[in-house]
């Protein structure tokens, strides 16, 4: 995993800035893979603090027990007002072991405006040798006043080939790696979920072809890996489009079911359906009710199919 995370813009930029002694006092790392955000921040922390692989400092950062690298909040929790007050107190203290004191704030997209405002003074008037490293999946939940006081490092999704190579390193022989990488949208944790789940692609076909999709949408609403199903749905639609336009040689999924979808859905309907899945992914990211969002999506896709069939 380290190999993949160290390919990110954030890691490479912070490593370069640290080597040139040009580090900013506050950095916001934007990374779309929430499941790996904390791991990326730890790699970035090692770059900032010059922790060499295998060193005591690097090991302690991984264990979240290095005195000059404080990671908030605890795993499974959210950064609240009490934690923010503690951070402000600790930021006034000198580093214990090195020349820098680093505060790593994970999941900043979940931090309330009230708590962000409490941290604002530390960002505006930083103590000497104190650095804030914040991580969020998207900038929309971060206050403009905070954004204006940090160095923003945006990390796009990984290329499909990078995801495939990482899956091959970590999950050799465990499933259809090419299909999982193609459906992941550049999000490694989604690719892992697709590889482990196994039935997302068959569910996607059922959602697009079965008449009684309402009950199926409700059933899918209880799934743990919700993002993986939407990714599988998007790849299924894309490959059905390849069949519909007689370009099936480019399809990641080559099956009778996908071929039948390509015959059933006009190309225009499939193109619009892919766009609609993207919209639903954004809605779910902002905490829309998953089952309802999925039901609305499938209903819209079915409507598009009928519309384009009439136009054909």
FENGIWO-V199010 format. One record per run of one state. SS is the DSSP state (A for helix, B for strand, O for the rest). FROM is the first residue (numbers start at 0). TO is the last residue. If there is no record, write none. Layout:
BEGIN
ss:SS from:FROM to:TO
ss:SS from:FROM to:TO
END
This chain:
BEGIN
ss:O from:0 to:0
ss:A from:1 to:4
ss:O from:5 to:7
ss:A from:8 to:18
ss:O from:19 to:24
ss:B from:25 to:30
ss:O from:31 to:32
ss:A from:33 to:48
ss:O from:49 to:54
ss:A from:55 to:62
ss:O from:63 to:67
ss:B from:68 to:71
ss:O from:72 to:79
ss:A from:80 to:90
ss:O from:91 to:99
ss:B from:100 to:104
ss:O from:105 to:106
ss:A from:107 to:109
ss:O from:110 to:111
ss:A from:112 to:123
ss:O from:124 to:128
ss:B from:129 to:135
ss:O from:136 to:137
ss:A from:138 to:140
ss:O from:141 to:142
ss:A from:143 to:146
ss:O from:147 to:149
ss:B from:150 to:154
ss:O from:155 to:158
ss:A from:159 to:169
ss:O from:170 to:175
ss:A from:176 to:182
ss:O from:183 to:186
ss:A from:187 to:196
ss:O from:197 to:198
ss:A from:199 to:208
ss:O from:209 to:211
ss:A from:212 to:219
ss:O from:220 to:224
ss:A from:225 to:243
ss:O from:244 to:246
ss:A from:247 to:249
ss:O from:250 to:254
ss:A from:255 to:263
ss:O from:264 to:265
ss:A from:266 to:284
ss:O from:285 to:288
ss:A from:289 to:310
ss:O from:311 to:311
END
